[in-house]
């Protein structure tokens, strides 16, 4: 699920930390940052976010739900849900919007 904030009141790190996300890593080549939020006591399922900030300051948030860890060594493929039909994703997206707007 993609969310775009044209004039965010806060940077991605601060807004997502307030929303309960932990910073995972930053790709130094692309500037893309990754964040996760556990749903329960186990590592999975979890919410996973990739963010990008444009040169003009808008923030693009790509949210999905990781159902399990990557199954094959050396790959990043996993059982992720990206669509708007998932109620957990819809509710999480609404909560994230409140932190950016």
N, C-alpha and C positions, 0 to 999 in steps of 0.2 A: 504494500500500500504506500503510495507516494503522497507526501504532504509538502507543500511549498509555502514558505513564509517570506513575503516580500519585504516587510518591515518589522523584523522581530524585535521585541523589546530587550532581548537578552541573547548572548551568544549560545551556541549549541551545548557546550560543555556545562555551563551553569544551569541552563533550562532543563537539560536532561538529568543532571544530578538531582535537582529538586524533584523531578518526576520519579526518582528511585533507580535511575540507571547508573551503571558503573562503566567507566571508560575502559575500553579493551585495547585499542591500538590506533595509530595514525599511519597511513600510507604516505611516506615522505614524498613520493613522486607525484601522486594525484592530490594530496591534501585531504583525502577522504578519511573520516574518523568512524570508528566502530564502537558501539555501546551495547551492553546487554542488561537485562533485568530478569531475575529469576521469578518464576510464578509460585513455586513451592520450595520445599527443603532440598530437593534434588537439583542437579545441574540442568536437567531438561524436564519438561518443556521450558522454554524461555523466550522472551521477546528479544529481538535483535534489530538494531538500527544501524544504518550507514548514513552519514551526513556529509554534505558538501556545501561549502559557502562560495557563492559566486563573487566575482570581482566587485559587483555593485552592492553586495551585502545581503542578498537574499539567501535563505537557507533551505536546502532540499533535504527532506528526511525520508528515507526508505525504510519502512517498518515491515517486519515479517515475524512469524512465529516459528521458532525452531522446535520441532517435535522430538528430535533425537540428534545425537552426535553423528558426524560424518561416518558413513559405513565403510568406506574404503580408504586405506592408508594412502596419503599423498594427494587426496582430493578434498575439495571443500563442499562437495555435494552432500545434501542432507534432506531430511523430510521437512521442508519448510512450507508454510502457508502464507501466501502473499495477497490473496484476494479479499474483497470487501464483504464476502458472504460470511466470514467468520465473526461471530459476535464478540469474541475476546479482542480481536484486532480493532473492530469498530469502537469498542469502549476505550481501549488503550489510546487510539488515535484522538478521541475526544479529550482525554486527559492531557495528552501531549500538547494539543492545540492551546489549552488554557495556560500552559507554561510559556508559550512563545508569543501569544497575542496580548 
